[in-house]
């Protein structure tokens, strides 16, 4: 039987006011900042932000107090690649199904990967979708939301009990799904070329889809991509798609490239990814080396090659469009369409990554600090520091210990999940 850690609580399940002072005392704080790990610390939250963190911090007399009893505070988990289905984006945009606590729940995620239409997520985002409700139980506090095909992402706060507040930043990064087909690659080339020419058509050419007079967001977005002001997130179906994409963007050295890849693609292209200084989003866990039965740790391989890594807990592995793609789970088995999330220990895959060689702090940063950086919200999220948004998780022990439990998920200073 797992041990039980008593947590003294003097706080309601959900705070009703974001400006109510909240103090969490007697905690081990994984700040993900220069201060590192602080034991026996107190964190004070006021007006949705961290006001103070440290061993000698005084509890305000008007604060609601949580005694962590030696539990761990860490920044909220940021998922940089959360798929959201928009009707008509592709010919296959069905939702995903996950299993939480033995119960199947449909998440608002997409299925098709080859759509060519331009979609701005904020224009079709539906915050009331029931699929968002279980997410606070996994510790997710911010999402980089994409859909099928190509378009502009949005950054969403995970507050399904307060849907009107979920849309955080409607103008996010550019995203695209790429296979090794000429069609998907041509879309990328055309948009980059058009933007590099200052929005002028080449002789005898035409504007790419999404660059018409009624869709000026698309033109500005790709101009910002070429200038390096906005990142380009590319979901690549296989190793060939990665290499073709790297070749296509070669003339545009300012492009900040972020790749969402499966393990096969990582194993076969890690050197090229390193040379391009791209960042990689990957599902944590073990996979099989191509054409073998040998397991390996994709995140560790990237880390040891000096490639920046961010984790997605919800993203399905990219599917090969005609061959060679990833899609293998923890033990190398084919990943089914039903994604299982362990509500008791959602960070199990991350614990496996650490157990098989990735440094613990690097793995935790891949859940928090690194996603914040690639989403461009590192000044306000991803670490526990005074002045930053109070997106924080309270665990009964080490977040990567199977005996530990997620006790509180706090977003902008409000408790959105209490166990």
C-alpha positions in Angstrom: 0.0 0.0 0.0 1.3 3.4 -0.8 2.1 5.7 2.0 -0.2 8.6 2.9 1.0 12.1 3.6 -1.2 14.3 5.7 -1.8 17.7 4.3 -3.3 20.4 6.6 -5.6 22.5 4.5 -7.3 25.8 5.5 -8.5 26.7 2.0 -11.7 26.0 0.1 -11.6 23.7 -2.9 -11.7 26.7 -5.3 -10.8 30.2 -4.4 -13.4 32.7 -5.5 -11.2 35.7 -5.9 -7.9 35.9 -7.7 -6.7 38.8 -5.5 -7.2 36.9 -2.2 -3.7 36.4 -0.7 -2.7 32.8 -0.6 0.3 31.4 1.3 1.7 27.9 0.8 4.1 27.1 3.6 6.5 24.3 4.6 7.1 23.3 0.9 9.9 22.1 -1.2 9.9 24.6 -4.1 11.3 23.6 -7.5 11.6 27.1 -8.8 13.1 26.3 -12.2 14.9 29.6 -11.7 18.4 30.6 -10.7 17.4 30.1 -7.0 17.0 26.4 -7.7 15.4 24.1 -5.2 14.3 25.6 -1.9 13.4 23.4 1.0 11.1 24.5 3.9 10.0 27.5 1.9 6.9 29.7 1.8 5.3 31.0 -1.4 3.0 34.0 -1.2 0.5 34.6 -4.0 -1.3 37.9 -4.4 -3.4 39.2 -7.3 -2.6 36.1 -9.4 1.1 36.5 -9.1 4.0 35.3 -6.9 4.7 38.0 -4.4 7.5 36.3 -2.5 9.3 32.9 -2.3 11.8 31.8 0.3 12.6 30.3 3.7 12.1 33.5 5.7 9.0 34.8 3.9 6.3 36.0 6.3 2.7 34.9 5.9 0.4 37.9 5.4 -2.1 38.1 8.2 -5.0 38.2 5.8 -3.8 35.2 3.7 -5.5 31.9 3.2 -2.9 29.3 4.2 -2.0 25.9 2.8 0.4 23.8 4.9 2.2 21.7 2.3 3.6 19.4 5.0 6.9 18.9 3.1 5.2 18.5 -0.2 6.6 19.9 -3.5 5.7 23.0 -5.4 6.6 23.2 -9.0 5.5 25.5 -11.9 2.4 24.5 -13.8 2.8 22.2 -16.7 2.7 23.9 -20.1 1.8 21.7 -23.1 3.1 23.4 -26.2 1.3 21.3 -28.8 -2.3 20.6 -27.8 -4.5 19.7 -30.8 -8.0 21.2 -31.1 -10.4 20.0 -33.9 -11.9 22.7 -36.1 -14.7 21.4 -38.3 -13.7 21.4 -42.0 -10.0 21.9 -41.3 -9.2 18.6 -43.0 -11.1 15.6 -44.3 -10.2 13.9 -41.0 -10.5 16.0 -37.9 -12.1 13.6 -35.4 -11.5 14.1 -31.7 -9.2 12.1 -29.5 -10.2 9.8 -26.7 -8.3 9.4 -23.5 -8.8 7.2 -20.5 -8.7 9.0 -17.1 -9.3 7.0 -14.0 -10.7 4.1 -16.0 -13.3 6.3 -17.8 -13.1 7.3 -21.5 -13.2 11.0 -22.1 -13.2 12.7 -25.5 -10.7 15.5 -25.9 -11.1 18.3 -28.4 -8.1 17.1 -30.5 -7.8 16.6 -34.2 -7.1 13.6 -36.3 -6.2 14.6 -39.8 -2.7 15.7 -40.5 -2.6 16.7 -44.1 -5.0 19.6 -44.4 -3.9 22.6 -46.4 -6.4 25.2 -45.3 -5.2 28.2 -43.2 -6.9 28.2 -39.7 -6.6 30.7 -36.9 -7.4 28.8 -33.7 -8.7 31.8 -31.9 -11.5 32.3 -34.5 -13.0 28.9 -33.8 -11.9 28.0 -30.3 -14.7 26.6 -28.1 -13.9 26.9 -24.5 -17.0 25.0 -23.3 -15.9 21.7 -24.8 -16.3 19.0 -22.1 -12.9 17.6 -23.1 -11.1 20.3 -21.3 -12.6 19.4 -17.9 -10.2 16.6 -16.9 -7.0 18.6 -17.8 -6.5 20.3 -14.4 -6.2 16.9 -12.9 -3.1 16.2 -14.9 -1.4 19.5 -13.8 -1.8 21.3 -17.1 -2.0 25.1 -16.7 -1.3 26.5 -20.1 -1.7 25.1 -23.7 -0.3 26.0 -27.0 -3.4 25.1 -29.1 -3.1 24.0 -32.7 -5.4 22.4 -35.2 -5.0 20.3 -38.3 -3.1 21.6 -41.3 -1.7 25.1 -41.2 -2.4 28.3 -39.3 -1.9 30.3 -36.2 -2.0 28.9 -32.7 -3.4 30.4 -29.5 -2.2 30.2 -26.0 -4.9 29.0 -23.6 -5.1 28.9 -19.8 -6.6 25.7 -18.4 -9.6 27.0 -16.4 -12.5 24.9 -17.7 -14.7 25.9 -14.8 -14.3 29.5 -16.0 -14.4 29.1 -19.8 -14.6 32.8 -20.5 -11.1 33.3 -19.2 -9.5 30.4 -21.1 -8.3 32.4 -24.1 -5.1 33.9 -23.0 -3.2 35.0 -26.2 -5.2 34.7 -29.4 -2.2 35.5 -31.6 0.3 32.7 -31.1 2.9 30.9 -33.2 2.6 29.6 -36.8 2.1 25.9 -37.2 2.1 23.5 -40.1 1.8 19.7 -40.7 4.5 18.5 -43.1 4.9 15.2 -44.9 7.5 14.3 -47.5 4.9 15.1 -50.2 5.5 18.0 -52.5 2.1 19.5 -51.7 2.8 20.1 -48.0 6.3 21.3 -48.6 5.3 23.6 -51.4 2.9 25.3 -49.0 5.7 26.1 -46.6 8.0 27.3 -49.4 5.4 29.5 -51.0 4.5 31.2 -47.7 8.2 31.8 -46.8 9.0 33.1 -50.2 5.9 35.4 -50.4 6.7 36.8 -46.9 10.4 37.3 -47.8 9.4 39.3 -50.8 7.4 41.7 -48.6 4.1 40.2 -49.6 4.6 40.6 -53.3 3.7 37.9 -55.8 6.4 36.5 -58.0 6.0 37.0 -61.8 3.1 34.8 -63.0 2.5 33.7 -59.4 -0.4 34.1 -56.9 -0.9 34.6 -53.3 -0.8 31.4 -51.1 -4.0 30.3 -49.4 -4.6 32.4 -46.3 -2.9 35.5 -47.8 -6.0 37.1 -49.4 -7.4 40.5 -48.5 -9.7 38.9 -45.9 -6.9 37.0 -44.2 -4.2 39.6 -43.5 -3.3 37.7 -40.3 -1.8 35.0 -42.4 0.4 37.4 -44.3 1.6 39.2 -41.2 2.2 35.9 -39.3 4.5 34.5 -42.0 6.3 37.8 -42.3 7.0 37.6 -38.5 8.1 34.0 -39.0 10.7 35.0 -41.7 11.9 37.9 -39.4 12.3 35.5 -36.5 9.7 37.3 -34.4 7.3 34.3 -34.2 8.3 30.7 -34.1 7.3 28.1 -36.7 6.0 24.9 -35.2 6.1 22.0 -37.7 4.7 18.6 -37.1 6.7 16.2 -39.3 5.3 12.8 -40.2 8.7 11.1 -40.7 12.4 11.5 -41.1 12.2 12.4 -44.8 9.7 15.2 -44.0 12.2 16.6 -41.4 15.1 16.7 -43.9 13.0 18.2 -46.7 11.7 20.9 -44.3 15.2 21.7 -43.1 16.2 22.1 -46.8 13.2 24.3 -47.6 13.9 26.8 -44.8 17.6 26.8 -45.3 17.6 30.3 -47.0 15.7 31.8 -44.0 18.2 31.7 -41.2 16.1 33.8 -38.9 13.3 31.3 -38.7 12.9 29.9 -35.2 12.0 26.3 -35.9 10.2 24.0 -33.5 9.6 20.4 -34.5 7.0 18.0 -33.1 8.5 14.5 -33.8 8.1 10.9 -33.1 11.0 8.7 -31.9 11.9 7.2 -35.3 12.4 10.7 -36.8 14.5 11.8 -33.9 16.8 8.8 -34.1 17.4 9.4 -37.8 17.7 13.1 -37.9 19.1 14.3 -34.6 22.4 15.5 -36.2 20.6 17.6 -38.8 18.3 19.0 -36.1 21.3 19.9 -33.9 23.0 21.7 -36.8 19.9 23.8 -37.5 19.5 24.6 -33.8 15.9 23.6 -33.8 13.9 22.9 -30.7 12.0 19.6 -30.5 8.6 18.8 -28.9 8.3 15.1 -28.0 6.1 12.8 -26.0 8.1 11.6 -23.0 8.8 7.8 -22.8 10.7 5.1 -24.5 10.5 4.1 -28.1 12.2 1.7 -30.5 15.2 2.4 -32.7 14.2 2.2 -36.4 14.2 -1.4 -37.7 15.2 -2.8 -34.4 13.7 -4.1 -31.1 16.1 -1.9 -29.1 14.5 0.7 -26.9 15.8 4.2 -26.5 15.0 7.4 -24.8 14.3 10.1 -27.5 14.4 13.0 -25.0 17.7 11.9 -23.6 19.2 11.5 -27.1 18.2 15.1 -27.9 19.4 16.4 -24.6 22.8 14.8 -24.9 23.1 16.3 -28.4 22.5 19.7 -27.1 19.0 20.1 -28.6 16.4 22.0 -26.6 13.5 19.7 -25.6 9.9 20.4 -24.6 7.4 17.7 -23.6 3.8 17.3 -24.7 1.6 15.1 -22.5 -1.4 15.2 -24.8 0.0 15.3 -28.3 -0.3 12.1 -30.4 2.9 11.1 -32.2 3.0 12.3 -35.8 1.6 9.8 -38.2 3.5 8.9 -41.4 1.8 10.0 -44.6 2.8 7.0 -46.6 5.5 5.4 -44.6 8.1 5.5 -41.8 6.4 7.6 -39.1 6.5 7.2 -35.4 3.8 5.9 -33.2 5.4 3.7 -30.7 4.6 3.7 -27.0 6.5 3.2 -23.8 7.4 -0.4 -24.5 7.8 0.1 -28.3 4.2 -1.1 -29.0 2.1 0.7 -31.5 0.3 3.6 -29.9 -3.4 3.2 -30.2 -5.9 5.9 -31.0 -7.1 5.8 -27.4 -4.6 7.6 -25.3 -4.4 6.5 -21.7 -3.7 9.1 -19.1 -3.0 7.8 -15.6 -5.0 10.1 -13.3 -3.1 8.9 -10.3 0.3 9.4 -11.8 0.1 11.5 -15.1 3.9 12.1 -15.0 4.7 8.4 -15.2 6.3 8.8 -18.7 8.4 11.6 -17.5 9.6 9.5 -14.5 10.6 6.8 -17.1 12.6 9.3 -19.0 14.5 10.3 -15.9 15.0 6.7 -14.8 16.5 5.9 -18.2 19.1 8.7 -18.2 17.7 12.2 -18.7 18.6 14.5 -15.8 15.7 15.1 -13.5 16.0 18.9 -13.6 16.1 18.8 -17.4 13.0 16.7 -17.5 11.1 19.1 -15.2 12.3 22.0 -17.3 10.9 20.3 -20.4 7.5 20.4 -18.7 7.7 24.0 -17.6 10.5 26.4 -18.5 11.3 25.1 -22.0 7.7 25.2 -23.2 7.3 28.7 -21.8 10.4 29.7 -23.7 9.3 28.4 -27.1 5.8 29.8 -26.7 7.3 33.2 -25.9 5.8 33.5 -22.4 9.0 32.9 -20.4 8.8 36.4 -18.8 5.5 35.5 -17.1 5.5 31.7 -16.9 7.6 28.5 -16.6 9.3 29.3 -13.2 8.4 30.3 -9.7 9.7 33.8 -9.2 8.3 37.1 -7.8 6.2 38.9 -10.4 5.4 35.8 -12.5 2.0 34.3 -12.9 1.0 32.0 -10.1 0.5 28.9 -12.2 1.7 26.2 -9.7 1.2 22.6 -8.7 1.3 21.2 -5.2 2.3 17.5 -4.9 2.4 15.5 -1.7 6.0 14.5 -2.5 8.4 14.4 -5.4 6.3 14.9 -8.6 8.1 12.0 -10.3 7.5 9.6 -7.4 4.6 7.1 -8.0 3.6 7.5 -4.4 3.2 11.2 -4.8 -0.2 12.8 -5.5 -1.2 16.1 -7.2 -3.1 17.9 -4.5 -3.6 21.3 -6.0 -3.5 22.9 -9.4 -3.4 26.6 -9.2 -3.8 28.9 -12.3 -3.3 32.7 -11.9 -3.6 32.3 -8.1 -6.9 30.4 -8.2 -7.3 26.7 -7.2 -8.8 25.0 -10.3 -8.3 21.4 -9.0 -8.2 20.1 -5.4 -7.6 16.4 -4.5 
